[in-house]
Amino acid sequence: MTTKNISELIEHLSKFISDNRKKKFLEVLEFRTRHITIVMEDIYQAHNASAVLRSYDCFGIQDVHIIENKNKYSINPDVALGSSKWVNLIKYNQAENNTLEALQNLKKNGYRIVATSPHANDCNLEDLNIDNKTALVFGTELLGISEEVKKNADEFVKIPMYGFTESFNISVSAALCLHTISEKLHKSKIDWKLSQSEKEIILLDWLRNSINKPELIEKEFLKNK
């Protein structure tokens, strides 16, 4: 679909939602980013998976990469509160080594792989350099990141802790990381926002997710053109 067709389709589908909803979409798009992306490896608890996804949406993360090696990623709608409609879930579950495929794909697209681990002392969260595109990797609830992630990570980051427990719950870790990183990103001079073409493609998806039977409306619109 050409850029012109996308713009025309957006204009047409916008007629089926309220002006306030369209305004909200445009406001949220201004704070969406792909400069920071998230990777979740083998998350198996639906409550955690859903809570984490909700945080990603709240902090403006557009793409979430899901690695399914042993565990299928499932969402509890009561916890996610519809957040899966607004972020892109990119799943890796077809390869022999899904973790390696995901990390290689991210590196090919210019991302630096930063693994979260309470056992690595390379960098405290507040000291993490985010000048370049960064993929933040979270591991399983019980074991953390895999050996494959450890071998392929460009850097490790940890959240300072002062108690007896070794690590935060993954949903808490994700929220803490993204709060710190988002604050740093928004105060920086980094060009972290989406391009206009990216915004239009995402807006089109959001419109489709907000309309009853959008495929029929699109079909009729394109037929009349």
N, C-alpha and C positions, 0 to 999 in steps of 0.2 A: 504494500500500500504506500502510495506516495505521500510526501509531506502535505501536499494540498488536500488529498483525500482524507488524511487524518484530521486536519483542521476543519474540514467541512463536516466530517462525521461527529467531531466533538461539538460543533455548533448545533447540529441536529439533535444529538442525544441530550444536550443540555436543556432542551425544551421539556424534557420529561422529569427534571428535578427542580427543586425550588431555587430561587436566586441565592438564598442564604446558604444552601448546601454547596452550590457552585463556588460561592465566595470562600467558604471554608476550605474547599479543595485547593483553591489557588493560594490561600494563605499557608496551608500546610506544605504545599509543594516548595515554597520559598525556603523552607528549613529542612528539606529532604537532602540526603547526601549519599554518595557512593564512595566518597573519599575514605570513609571508614566502613568496613563491612564485617560481618560476623560469621564465624564458622562454629557449628555445634556438632560434636562427634559422639554419636551413639547415646544421645539423651533418651532415657527410657521411661521416666516418670511423666505422665501426661500433665500433672499439675505443674511441675517444673518447666516443662516444654512450653506450656501455655503462658505461665507467668513471665518467662524470659521473653517470649514473643511480644507480649504486651509492653514490656520495657523498651524493646527495640523500636516499636512504633512511636512510643512517647518521646524518645530521644532522636527521632528523625532518620533512623537507619532504614534504607530502602531495600537492600538485598541481604538475605540470610541464607547461608549455605548449610545444608543439612546432610551430614554423613551418616548413612545407615549401614553399618557393618553387621552387627548382631541384633540391634534393636530398631524397630520401626518407630519413626517419629509420629506421635499422636497428640492431638490437641483437645483439651477440655474447653468447650465453648463458654462455660460459665466463668472460667478464669481468663481466657483470652479476650473475651468481650468484643469479638469481631475483628481483632487486630490482624488476623490472617488475611483479611480482605484488602488490607492497605500496604502490606509488604510483599516483596517477591521471595517466595520460598524456592530455592534451587537445590534439588535433591540429588545425591550421589548414592546409588544403590544397585548399579548394574555391573560394576567392574569387580575383578577379583580382589583388588585393593582399592576400596572406595576412598580411603583417606588420602592415599598418594595421588589419586586422580584429582581430587578436589584441590589439594595444595598445588599441584602442578598447573592446574587450570588458573588458579588465582595468581600464581607467579607469572604465568604467561600474559596475564592482563595487568601486570605492573604492580601487584600487591606485595608488600613485605609481610611475611608471616610472623605474627607475634603470639606466642603461646602463653596462656595464663597458667601459672604453677606456683604454689606456695613454697616449693622446695628449690626454686631457682632464684639466685640472688643477683641476676644480671641488672635488673632495673626495677625501681619502685614505680608504681603506677603514675604518680604525679610527675615523674622525670621522663616518661615515655615521649620520644620524639615522633611527632605525627606529621612532619613536613611532607612525607611521601604517603601514597595510598597504603593503608594498613588494614590487614585482615586479622582480627582478634579471635583466637581459637579457644573454645571452652571444651573440656573433656567430660567424661561420664561422671555421674553423681558420686560413685563410689571410688573409682580408680583415677579419675582425672584424665589428663591427656595421654595418648598412647605413645609407645616408643617410636612409631612412624612420625608422629608430630614432632617429637623431641629431635629426631634426626633431621627433619626438614625445616624446622623453625629458624628464622633469621635472628630472633631475639626472644627472651622470656621476660615476663612482667609479673609482679606480685603485688598484692594489696597488703600494706602493713597491718599486722595483727599483734595484739598485746595480751591475749588470753591464753588459756590452755588448749582450746580447740585448734586443730591444724588448719582448717579451711572454712570459708563461708559456704552456705548453701549456694548452688549455682545461680539461682534467680537473684539472690542478693549480690553475688559477685558481679553478675552482668550489670545490674543496676548501678552499683558503685563505680565500676569501670566506665560505663557510658556517661554517667554524670560528670566524672572528672574529665573525660576526653571531650565531651560535648562542650563543656565550659571553655576548655582550652582552644578547641576548634573555632568556636564562635568569636573568641577574642583575638584570634590570629588574623594574619593577612593571607592565609592560604585560600586558594580558589577551590572551595569545597562544595559549592552548590552544583546542582544539576544543570546540564545544558538545556536550551529551550526545546530541542527535539526530544530529549529524555523526559522533560516535564509533560510534553504533549502525549507521548506514548503512555506514561503512567496515568495521566488524567483520563485518557480513553479507557484504560482498564478500570479505573475507579468508577467512571460513569456506568460501564457495563455491569459492575458489581452492585450498582445502586438501583438498577432498573429491572423490572419484571420482563422476562423474555427478550433481552436486548438483541439476540440473534435475529428474531423476526423483524424487529424494527430496522435493524441494519440491512437485512435482505431487501425489505421494501424500499428503503432509502436508495440503495445502490441500484435497484431495478429501475426506479424512476429517473435516475441520472443517466 
